[in-house]
Amino acid sequence: LFPKENIEFAESIDENEAQILKEVFDKHSTFDEVGEMISAVEVKSPELGKRMRDVLSKNCSRLNGLSPSAIDYSKK
């Protein structure tokens, strides 16, 4: 059920990147927007942040053209 790019991204995370993500998530338990979390990751690893932005961009483009109710459902 997950988009291919999300699965590929998750499988590509190495041990160092996993530690970066854990540190960011531990310090910022909630974010108002996904972009804030990605910005925090970019401070520690610009490449990891870029990959995250690429996945987010692909996910957003997939939502284009869907009805508002379908978009709302996809966010659950």
Jmol script that loads the backbone (N, CA, C; Angstrom):
load data "model"
ATOM      1  N   LEU A   1       0.804  -1.211   0.000  1.00  0.00           N
ATOM      2  CA  LEU A   1       0.000   0.000   0.000  1.00  0.00           C
ATOM      3  C   LEU A   1       0.841   1.266   0.000  1.00  0.00           C
ATOM      4  N   PHE A   2       2.119   1.138   0.318  1.00  0.00           N
ATOM      5  CA  PHE A   2       2.976   2.311   0.334  1.00  0.00           C
ATOM      6  C   PHE A   2       3.521   2.571  -1.065  1.00  0.00           C
ATOM      7  N   PRO A   3       3.678   3.847  -1.421  1.00  0.00           N
ATOM      8  CA  PRO A   3       4.262   4.165  -2.728  1.00  0.00           C
ATOM      9  C   PRO A   3       5.679   3.588  -2.850  1.00  0.00           C
ATOM     10  N   LYS A   4       6.020   3.213  -4.057  1.00  0.00           N
ATOM     11  CA  LYS A   4       7.322   2.596  -4.337  1.00  0.00           C
ATOM     12  C   LYS A   4       8.475   3.457  -3.833  1.00  0.00           C
ATOM     13  N   GLU A   5       8.404   4.784  -4.065  1.00  0.00           N
ATOM     14  CA  GLU A   5       9.507   5.649  -3.654  1.00  0.00           C
ATOM     15  C   GLU A   5       9.660   5.700  -2.131  1.00  0.00           C
ATOM     16  N   ASN A   6       8.561   5.546  -1.394  1.00  0.00           N
ATOM     17  CA  ASN A   6       8.645   5.528   0.066  1.00  0.00           C
ATOM     18  C   ASN A   6       9.362   4.267   0.541  1.00  0.00           C
ATOM     19  N   ILE A   7       9.024   3.149  -0.070  1.00  0.00           N
ATOM     20  CA  ILE A   7       9.662   1.881   0.300  1.00  0.00           C
ATOM     21  C   ILE A   7      11.149   1.921  -0.042  1.00  0.00           C
ATOM     22  N   GLU A   8      11.475   2.405  -1.234  1.00  0.00           N
ATOM     23  CA  GLU A   8      12.882   2.493  -1.643  1.00  0.00           C
ATOM     24  C   GLU A   8      13.665   3.407  -0.712  1.00  0.00           C
ATOM     25  N   PHE A   9      13.051   4.531  -0.326  1.00  0.00           N
ATOM     26  CA  PHE A   9      13.719   5.448   0.597  1.00  0.00           C
ATOM     27  C   PHE A   9      13.979   4.751   1.929  1.00  0.00           C
ATOM     28  N   ALA A  10      12.963   4.110   2.472  1.00  0.00           N
ATOM     29  CA  ALA A  10      13.104   3.437   3.770  1.00  0.00           C
ATOM     30  C   ALA A  10      14.188   2.361   3.720  1.00  0.00           C
ATOM     31  N   GLU A  11      14.233   1.620   2.633  1.00  0.00           N
ATOM     32  CA  GLU A  11      15.230   0.556   2.498  1.00  0.00           C
ATOM     33  C   GLU A  11      16.640   1.095   2.282  1.00  0.00           C
ATOM     34  N   SER A  12      16.756   2.343   1.841  1.00  0.00           N
ATOM     35  CA  SER A  12      18.070   2.919   1.554  1.00  0.00           C
ATOM     36  C   SER A  12      18.729   3.564   2.768  1.00  0.00           C
ATOM     37  N   ILE A  13      18.004   3.711   3.852  1.00  0.00           N
ATOM     38  CA  ILE A  13      18.540   4.400   5.029  1.00  0.00           C
ATOM     39  C   ILE A  13      19.612   3.530   5.682  1.00  0.00           C
ATOM     40  N   ASP A  14      20.805   4.116   5.813  1.00  0.00           N
ATOM     41  CA  ASP A  14      21.882   3.372   6.466  1.00  0.00           C
ATOM     42  C   ASP A  14      21.873   3.658   7.975  1.00  0.00           C
ATOM     43  N   GLU A  15      22.798   3.036   8.685  1.00  0.00           N
ATOM     44  CA  GLU A  15      22.830   3.151  10.149  1.00  0.00           C
ATOM     45  C   GLU A  15      23.030   4.596  10.605  1.00  0.00           C
ATOM     46  N   ASN A  16      23.923   5.322   9.955  1.00  0.00           N
ATOM     47  CA  ASN A  16      24.179   6.715  10.312  1.00  0.00           C
ATOM     48  C   ASN A  16      22.935   7.576  10.076  1.00  0.00           C
ATOM     49  N   GLU A  17      22.281   7.365   8.947  1.00  0.00           N
ATOM     50  CA  GLU A  17      21.063   8.126   8.641  1.00  0.00           C
ATOM     51  C   GLU A  17      19.939   7.782   9.612  1.00  0.00           C
ATOM     52  N   ALA A  18      19.856   6.533  10.002  1.00  0.00           N
ATOM     53  CA  ALA A  18      18.838   6.128  10.975  1.00  0.00           C
ATOM     54  C   ALA A  18      19.057   6.857  12.293  1.00  0.00           C
ATOM     55  N   GLN A  19      20.316   7.015  12.685  1.00  0.00           N
ATOM     56  CA  GLN A  19      20.630   7.735  13.921  1.00  0.00           C
ATOM     57  C   GLN A  19      20.237   9.206  13.800  1.00  0.00           C
ATOM     58  N   ILE A  20      20.489   9.811  12.649  1.00  0.00           N
ATOM     59  CA  ILE A  20      20.102  11.209  12.424  1.00  0.00           C
ATOM     60  C   ILE A  20      18.592  11.354  12.541  1.00  0.00           C
ATOM     61  N   LEU A  21      17.867  10.472  11.897  1.00  0.00           N
ATOM     62  CA  LEU A  21      16.403  10.536  11.962  1.00  0.00           C
ATOM     63  C   LEU A  21      15.913  10.363  13.392  1.00  0.00           C
ATOM     64  N   LYS A  22      16.516   9.444  14.128  1.00  0.00           N
ATOM     65  CA  LYS A  22      16.119   9.227  15.521  1.00  0.00           C
ATOM     66  C   LYS A  22      16.366  10.484  16.349  1.00  0.00           C
ATOM     67  N   GLU A  23      17.532  11.110  16.162  1.00  0.00           N
ATOM     68  CA  GLU A  23      17.851  12.330  16.909  1.00  0.00           C
ATOM     69  C   GLU A  23      16.844  13.434  16.610  1.00  0.00           C
ATOM     70  N   VAL A  24      16.521  13.611  15.349  1.00  0.00           N
ATOM     71  CA  VAL A  24      15.566  14.659  14.971  1.00  0.00           C
ATOM     72  C   VAL A  24      14.190  14.343  15.544  1.00  0.00           C
ATOM     73  N   PHE A  25      13.749  13.114  15.408  1.00  0.00           N
ATOM     74  CA  PHE A  25      12.426  12.743  15.916  1.00  0.00           C
ATOM     75  C   PHE A  25      12.368  12.858  17.433  1.00  0.00           C
ATOM     76  N   ASP A  26      13.462  12.508  18.132  1.00  0.00           N
ATOM     77  CA  ASP A  26      13.480  12.609  19.590  1.00  0.00           C
ATOM     78  C   ASP A  26      13.413  14.059  20.064  1.00  0.00           C
ATOM     79  N   LYS A  27      14.055  14.959  19.341  1.00  0.00           N
ATOM     80  CA  LYS A  27      14.082  16.375  19.733  1.00  0.00           C
ATOM     81  C   LYS A  27      12.819  17.109  19.310  1.00  0.00           C
ATOM     82  N   HIS A  28      12.183  16.630  18.286  1.00  0.00           N
ATOM     83  CA  HIS A  28      11.014  17.310  17.735  1.00  0.00           C
ATOM     84  C   HIS A  28       9.876  16.300  17.599  1.00  0.00           C
ATOM     85  N   SER A  29       9.209  16.045  18.723  1.00  0.00           N
ATOM     86  CA  SER A  29       8.169  15.010  18.701  1.00  0.00           C
ATOM     87  C   SER A  29       6.993  15.386  17.818  1.00  0.00           C
ATOM     88  N   THR A  30       6.761  16.675  17.650  1.00  0.00           N
ATOM     89  CA  THR A  30       5.689  17.104  16.744  1.00  0.00           C
ATOM     90  C   THR A  30       6.190  18.258  15.886  1.00  0.00           C
ATOM     91  N   PHE A  31       5.743  18.268  14.674  1.00  0.00           N
ATOM     92  CA  PHE A  31       6.066  19.337  13.735  1.00  0.00           C
ATOM     93  C   PHE A  31       4.759  19.857  13.171  1.00  0.00           C
ATOM     94  N   ASP A  32       4.704  21.163  12.948  1.00  0.00           N
ATOM     95  CA  ASP A  32       3.514  21.725  12.320  1.00  0.00           C
ATOM     96  C   ASP A  32       3.432  21.312  10.857  1.00  0.00           C
ATOM     97  N   GLU A  33       4.592  21.174  10.223  1.00  0.00           N
ATOM     98  CA  GLU A  33       4.635  20.801   8.810  1.00  0.00           C
ATOM     99  C   GLU A  33       5.792  19.833   8.571  1.00  0.00           C
ATOM    100  N   VAL A  34       5.637  19.001   7.579  1.00  0.00           N
ATOM    101  CA  VAL A  34       6.685  18.040   7.229  1.00  0.00           C
ATOM    102  C   VAL A  34       7.973  18.771   6.863  1.00  0.00           C
ATOM    103  N   GLY A  35       7.840  19.914   6.207  1.00  0.00           N
ATOM    104  CA  GLY A  35       9.015  20.677   5.797  1.00  0.00           C
ATOM    105  C   GLY A  35       9.909  21.069   6.957  1.00  0.00           C
ATOM    106  N   GLU A  36       9.314  21.320   8.125  1.00  0.00           N
ATOM    107  CA  GLU A  36      10.106  21.667   9.308  1.00  0.00           C
ATOM    108  C   GLU A  36      10.992  20.498   9.728  1.00  0.00           C
ATOM    109  N   MET A  37      10.435  19.312   9.709  1.00  0.00           N
ATOM    110  CA  MET A  37      11.195  18.133  10.081  1.00  0.00           C
ATOM    111  C   MET A  37      12.315  17.878   9.077  1.00  0.00           C
ATOM    112  N   ILE A  38      12.007  18.040   7.807  1.00  0.00           N
ATOM    113  CA  ILE A  38      13.032  17.829   6.782  1.00  0.00           C
ATOM    114  C   ILE A  38      14.145  18.861   6.929  1.00  0.00           C
ATOM    115  N   SER A  39      13.798  20.098   7.240  1.00  0.00           N
ATOM    116  CA  SER A  39      14.819  21.132   7.453  1.00  0.00           C
ATOM    117  C   SER A  39      15.745  20.763   8.603  1.00  0.00           C
ATOM    118  N   ALA A  40      15.186  20.209   9.673  1.00  0.00           N
ATOM    119  CA  ALA A  40      16.004  19.778  10.811  1.00  0.00           C
ATOM    120  C   ALA A  40      16.943  18.643  10.399  1.00  0.00           C
ATOM    121  N   VAL A  41      16.477  17.751   9.547  1.00  0.00           N
ATOM    122  CA  VAL A  41      17.323  16.658   9.051  1.00  0.00           C
ATOM    123  C   VAL A  41      18.430  17.229   8.165  1.00  0.00           C
ATOM    124  N   GLU A  42      18.097  18.207   7.327  1.00  0.00           N
ATOM    125  CA  GLU A  42      19.080  18.795   6.404  1.00  0.00           C
ATOM    126  C   GLU A  42      20.252  19.439   7.137  1.00  0.00           C
ATOM    127  N   VAL A  43      20.004  19.961   8.330  1.00  0.00           N
ATOM    128  CA  VAL A  43      21.091  20.548   9.114  1.00  0.00           C
ATOM    129  C   VAL A  43      22.151  19.489   9.408  1.00  0.00           C
ATOM    130  N   LYS A  44      21.717  18.279   9.682  1.00  0.00           N
ATOM    131  CA  LYS A  44      22.636  17.190  10.022  1.00  0.00           C
ATOM    132  C   LYS A  44      23.139  16.436   8.796  1.00  0.00           C
ATOM    133  N   SER A  45      22.307  16.350   7.760  1.00  0.00           N
ATOM    134  CA  SER A  45      22.683  15.618   6.544  1.00  0.00           C
ATOM    135  C   SER A  45      21.935  16.198   5.349  1.00  0.00           C
ATOM    136  N   PRO A  46      22.575  17.120   4.629  1.00  0.00           N
ATOM    137  CA  PRO A  46      21.910  17.705   3.460  1.00  0.00           C
ATOM    138  C   PRO A  46      21.439  16.657   2.447  1.00  0.00           C
ATOM    139  N   GLU A  47      22.216  15.609   2.243  1.00  0.00           N
ATOM    140  CA  GLU A  47      21.846  14.572   1.273  1.00  0.00           C
ATOM    141  C   GLU A  47      20.597  13.818   1.720  1.00  0.00           C
ATOM    142  N   LEU A  48      20.520  13.463   2.985  1.00  0.00           N
ATOM    143  CA  LEU A  48      19.342  12.771   3.505  1.00  0.00           C
ATOM    144  C   LEU A  48      18.119  13.676   3.396  1.00  0.00           C
ATOM    145  N   GLY A  49      18.281  14.944   3.734  1.00  0.00           N
ATOM    146  CA  GLY A  49      17.174  15.889   3.603  1.00  0.00           C
ATOM    147  C   GLY A  49      16.705  16.019   2.165  1.00  0.00           C
ATOM    148  N   LYS A  50      17.657  16.041   1.227  1.00  0.00           N
ATOM    149  CA  LYS A  50      17.299  16.130  -0.197  1.00  0.00           C
ATOM    150  C   LYS A  50      16.490  14.908  -0.622  1.00  0.00           C
ATOM    151  N   ARG A  51      16.924  13.741  -0.191  1.00  0.00           N
ATOM    152  CA  ARG A  51      16.188  12.517  -0.536  1.00  0.00           C
ATOM    153  C   ARG A  51      14.784  12.537   0.052  1.00  0.00           C
ATOM    154  N   MET A  52      14.663  13.061   1.266  1.00  0.00           N
ATOM    155  CA  MET A  52      13.341  13.162   1.890  1.00  0.00           C
ATOM    156  C   MET A  52      12.452  14.124   1.106  1.00  0.00           C
ATOM    157  N   ARG A  53      13.025  15.260   0.686  1.00  0.00           N
ATOM    158  CA  ARG A  53      12.243  16.230  -0.103  1.00  0.00           C
ATOM    159  C   ARG A  53      11.815  15.624  -1.441  1.00  0.00           C
ATOM    160  N   ASP A  54      12.682  14.832  -2.048  1.00  0.00           N
ATOM    161  CA  ASP A  54      12.337  14.173  -3.316  1.00  0.00           C
ATOM    162  C   ASP A  54      11.139  13.237  -3.139  1.00  0.00           C
ATOM    163  N   VAL A  55      11.154  12.462  -2.057  1.00  0.00           N
ATOM    164  CA  VAL A  55      10.039  11.546  -1.787  1.00  0.00           C
ATOM    165  C   VAL A  55       8.763  12.341  -1.535  1.00  0.00           C
ATOM    166  N   LEU A  56       8.869  13.404  -0.742  1.00  0.00           N
ATOM    167  CA  LEU A  56       7.698  14.236  -0.460  1.00  0.00           C
ATOM    168  C   LEU A  56       7.135  14.835  -1.746  1.00  0.00           C
ATOM    169  N   SER A  57       8.017  15.298  -2.620  1.00  0.00           N
ATOM    170  CA  SER A  57       7.581  15.879  -3.889  1.00  0.00           C
ATOM    171  C   SER A  57       6.827  14.858  -4.736  1.00  0.00           C
ATOM    172  N   LYS A  58       7.341  13.651  -4.791  1.00  0.00           N
ATOM    173  CA  LYS A  58       6.666  12.598  -5.563  1.00  0.00           C
ATOM    174  C   LYS A  58       5.317  12.250  -4.947  1.00  0.00           C
ATOM    175  N   ASN A  59       5.261  12.217  -3.615  1.00  0.00           N
ATOM    176  CA  ASN A  59       3.987  11.939  -2.947  1.00  0.00           C
ATOM    177  C   ASN A  59       2.972  13.041  -3.235  1.00  0.00           C
ATOM    178  N   CYS A  60       3.422  14.296  -3.180  1.00  0.00           N
ATOM    179  CA  CYS A  60       2.520  15.420  -3.443  1.00  0.00           C
ATOM    180  C   CYS A  60       2.025  15.406  -4.883  1.00  0.00           C
ATOM    181  N   SER A  61       2.908  15.090  -5.830  1.00  0.00           N
ATOM    182  CA  SER A  61       2.488  15.067  -7.234  1.00  0.00           C
ATOM    183  C   SER A  61       1.466  13.965  -7.478  1.00  0.00           C
ATOM    184  N   ARG A  62       1.561  12.895  -6.720  1.00  0.00           N
ATOM    185  CA  ARG A  62       0.598  11.804  -6.843  1.00  0.00           C
ATOM    186  C   ARG A  62      -0.797  12.271  -6.411  1.00  0.00           C
ATOM    187  N   LEU A  63      -0.853  13.195  -5.465  1.00  0.00           N
ATOM    188  CA  LEU A  63      -2.139  13.683  -4.965  1.00  0.00           C
ATOM    189  C   LEU A  63      -2.814  14.656  -5.933  1.00  0.00           C
ATOM    190  N   ASN A  64      -2.027  15.256  -6.830  1.00  0.00           N
ATOM    191  CA  ASN A  64      -2.614  16.192  -7.800  1.00  0.00           C
ATOM    192  C   ASN A  64      -3.663  15.477  -8.641  1.00  0.00           C
ATOM    193  N   GLY A  65      -4.786  16.104  -8.797  1.00  0.00           N
ATOM    194  CA  GLY A  65      -5.844  15.528  -9.613  1.00  0.00           C
ATOM    195  C   GLY A  65      -6.839  14.686  -8.841  1.00  0.00           C
ATOM    196  N   LEU A  66      -6.532  14.386  -7.585  1.00  0.00           N
ATOM    197  CA  LEU A  66      -7.493  13.637  -6.780  1.00  0.00           C
ATOM    198  C   LEU A  66      -8.571  14.576  -6.241  1.00  0.00           C
ATOM    199  N   SER A  67      -9.706  14.027  -5.944  1.00  0.00           N
ATOM    200  CA  SER A  67     -10.780  14.829  -5.354  1.00  0.00           C
ATOM    201  C   SER A  67     -10.395  15.205  -3.925  1.00  0.00           C
ATOM    202  N   PRO A  68     -10.980  16.284  -3.392  1.00  0.00           N
ATOM    203  CA  PRO A  68     -10.683  16.676  -2.005  1.00  0.00           C
ATOM    204  C   PRO A  68     -10.947  15.550  -1.003  1.00  0.00           C
ATOM    205  N   SER A  69     -12.003  14.780  -1.210  1.00  0.00           N
ATOM    206  CA  SER A  69     -12.286  13.691  -0.265  1.00  0.00           C
ATOM    207  C   SER A  69     -11.230  12.588  -0.362  1.00  0.00           C
ATOM    208  N   ALA A  70     -10.733  12.327  -1.552  1.00  0.00           N
ATOM    209  CA  ALA A  70      -9.677  11.321  -1.716  1.00  0.00           C
ATOM    210  C   ALA A  70      -8.383  11.792  -1.055  1.00  0.00           C
ATOM    211  N   ILE A  71      -8.073  13.069  -1.179  1.00  0.00           N
ATOM    212  CA  ILE A  71      -6.880  13.625  -0.534  1.00  0.00           C
ATOM    213  C   ILE A  71      -7.011  13.528   0.976  1.00  0.00           C
ATOM    214  N   ASP A  72      -8.172  13.892   1.506  1.00  0.00           N
ATOM    215  CA  ASP A  72      -8.392  13.785   2.954  1.00  0.00           C
ATOM    216  C   ASP A  72      -8.212  12.348   3.416  1.00  0.00           C
ATOM    217  N   TYR A  73      -8.746  11.409   2.665  1.00  0.00           N
ATOM    218  CA  TYR A  73      -8.624   9.994   3.020  1.00  0.00           C
ATOM    219  C   TYR A  73      -7.160   9.552   3.008  1.00  0.00           C
ATOM    220  N   SER A  74      -6.390  10.045   2.049  1.00  0.00           N
ATOM    221  CA  SER A  74      -4.988   9.637   1.929  1.00  0.00           C
ATOM    222  C   SER A  74      -4.149  10.112   3.101  1.00  0.00           C
ATOM    223  N   LYS A  75      -4.609  11.129   3.806  1.00  0.00           N
ATOM    224  CA  LYS A  75      -3.859  11.682   4.933  1.00  0.00           C
ATOM    225  C   LYS A  75      -4.130  10.949   6.237  1.00  0.00           C
ATOM    226  N   LYS A  76      -5.064  10.000   6.218  1.00  0.00           N
ATOM    227  CA  LYS A  76      -5.394   9.260   7.452  1.00  0.00           C
ATOM    228  C   LYS A  76      -4.340   8.236   7.775  1.00  0.00           C
TER     229      LYS A  76
END
end "model"
wireframe off; spacefill off
backbone 0.3
color backbone group
